[in-house]
Amino acid sequence: MPRPIVASISISALQHNLAVARAHAPKARAWAVVKANGYGHGLERAMRGFADADGLALIEPDYAVRLRELGWTKPILLLEGFFDADDLPVLARHDIQFAIHCEEQIAWLEAFATDAALHVHLKMNSGMNRLGFKPDAYRAAYERVRRIASVRSITMMTHFANADDAGNPLLPLAEQVRRFQAGTQGLEGARSLCNSAGDLLHAELAHDWVRPGVMLYGGTPGGGTAADFGLRAAMTLESRIIGVQEVPPGEAIGYGSRFVADKPMKVGVVACGYADGYPRHAPNGTPVLVDGVKTGTVGRVSMDMLAVDLTDVPGAAVGSHVELWGSKLPIDEVAFAAGTIGYEMMCALAPRVAVREVE
């Protein structure tokens, strides 16, 4: 018999969340972002869940080719572009669009001879300071790319650092927008600015394309809870109680004896640990549902197990159902308690965890 831990992936939730993204930006086309193996949900499942998207976006060239092999015929976009000149023949052969964010990529593209029609997404560094051309260098990069005979279109793209915190004093959203507008003034081509937070909170900036990511999987990008935005959890991580201990006052639980009982406690051991993708640093009290009752973790998360307080969960015993996150316990609530974000927890789901699809 397999371990009782399983991740359930809801295709209908993926479809629903894409519809929410579209409803917030009805005049824009939508790239559904499926990087990191569909945020841990599985590339093929994400492709089917986002069948109505206008295109799929990711960062892994080999996974982009895999999407073509799986039968995806609509546009595919590599958000970080290509990593070596040797990638270009493969991308051209499979009609994969790509970002350009540095001089080296332009030089590789200038030296690449092809009859294929290439579609470039020229990235501006409007303040995030990760990838892209700064506003005062953007026009020159645009003109250089435009002169390449194989390039049929240039989409102008940037990425918001604080769409969920528009008034951030270090980099207000309005300042990024101002820089983008100044750097692209008079240039022809589509515009692509909005990530999940931009889509949900700043629809006026949707322009031609939006690039929703975490919201498609039922996580919040900030600015409200997933429920506030009408999003549904696409991943539910479930397990079972596999052992129960009666712990007297003064006794410790788990590695490092980090938690010491201050009263008689009933403690359940759950078949889930950091080797399954649960955050090892989750503190005491991180929320867990046992038989539908909210309780919390006690002690340090170990590789294969974690402990939960069953003192106030009547009837809990070996075999009791546990939801670590998902349809009834929002992943963002667990992530907040653990000092991380839902994105990380989704992507950390381990290969050893069984996955099943549900509607």
Stockholm file with secondary structure:
# STOCKHOLM 1.0

chainA/1-359         MPRPIVASISISALQHNLAVARAHAPKARAWAVVKANGYGHGLERAMRGFADADGLALIEPDYAVRLRELGWTKPILLLEGFFDADDLPVLARHDIQFAIHCEEQIAWLEAFATDAALHVHLKMNSGMNRLGFKPDAYRAAYERVRRIASVRSITMMTHFANADDAGNPLLPLAEQVRRFQAGTQGLEGARSLCNSAGDLLHAELAHDWVRPGVMLYGGTPGGGTAADFGLRAAMTLESRIIGVQEVPPGEAIGYGSRFVADKPMKVGVVACGYADGYPRHAPNGTPVLVDGVKTGTVGRVSMDMLAVDLTDVPGAAVGSHVELWGSKLPIDEVAFAAGTIGYEMMCALAPRVAVREVE
#=GR chainA/1-359 SS CCCSCEEEEEHHHHHHHHHHHHHHSTTSEEEEECHHHHHTTCHHHHHHHTTTSSEEEESCHHHHHHHHHTTCCSCEEETTCCSSGGGHHHHHHTTCEEEECSHHHHHHHHTCCCSSCEEEEEEECSSSCSSSBCHHHHHHHHHHHHTCTTEEEEEEEECCSCTTSTTCSSSCHHHHHHHHHHHHTTCCSCEEEECHHHHHHCGGGCCSEECCCGGGGTCCCSSSCTTTTTCCCSEEEEEEEEEEEEECTTCEESGGGCEECSSCEEEEEESCCGGGTCCTTCCTTCEEEETTEEEEEESCCCSSCEEEECTTSTTCCTTCEEEEESSSSCHHHHHHHHTSCHHHHHHTCCTTSEEEEEC
#=GC SS_cons         CCCSCEEEEEHHHHHHHHHHHHHHSTTSEEEEECHHHHHTTCHHHHHHHTTTSSEEEESCHHHHHHHHHTTCCSCEEETTCCSSGGGHHHHHHTTCEEEECSHHHHHHHHTCCCSSCEEEEEEECSSSCSSSBCHHHHHHHHHHHHTCTTEEEEEEEECCSCTTSTTCSSSCHHHHHHHHHHHHTTCCSCEEEECHHHHHHCGGGCCSEECCCGGGGTCCCSSSCTTTTTCCCSEEEEEEEEEEEEECTTCEESGGGCEECSSCEEEEEESCCGGGTCCTTCCTTCEEEETTEEEEEESCCCSSCEEEECTTSTTCCTTCEEEEESSSSCHHHHHHHHTSCHHHHHHTCCTTSEEEEEC
//
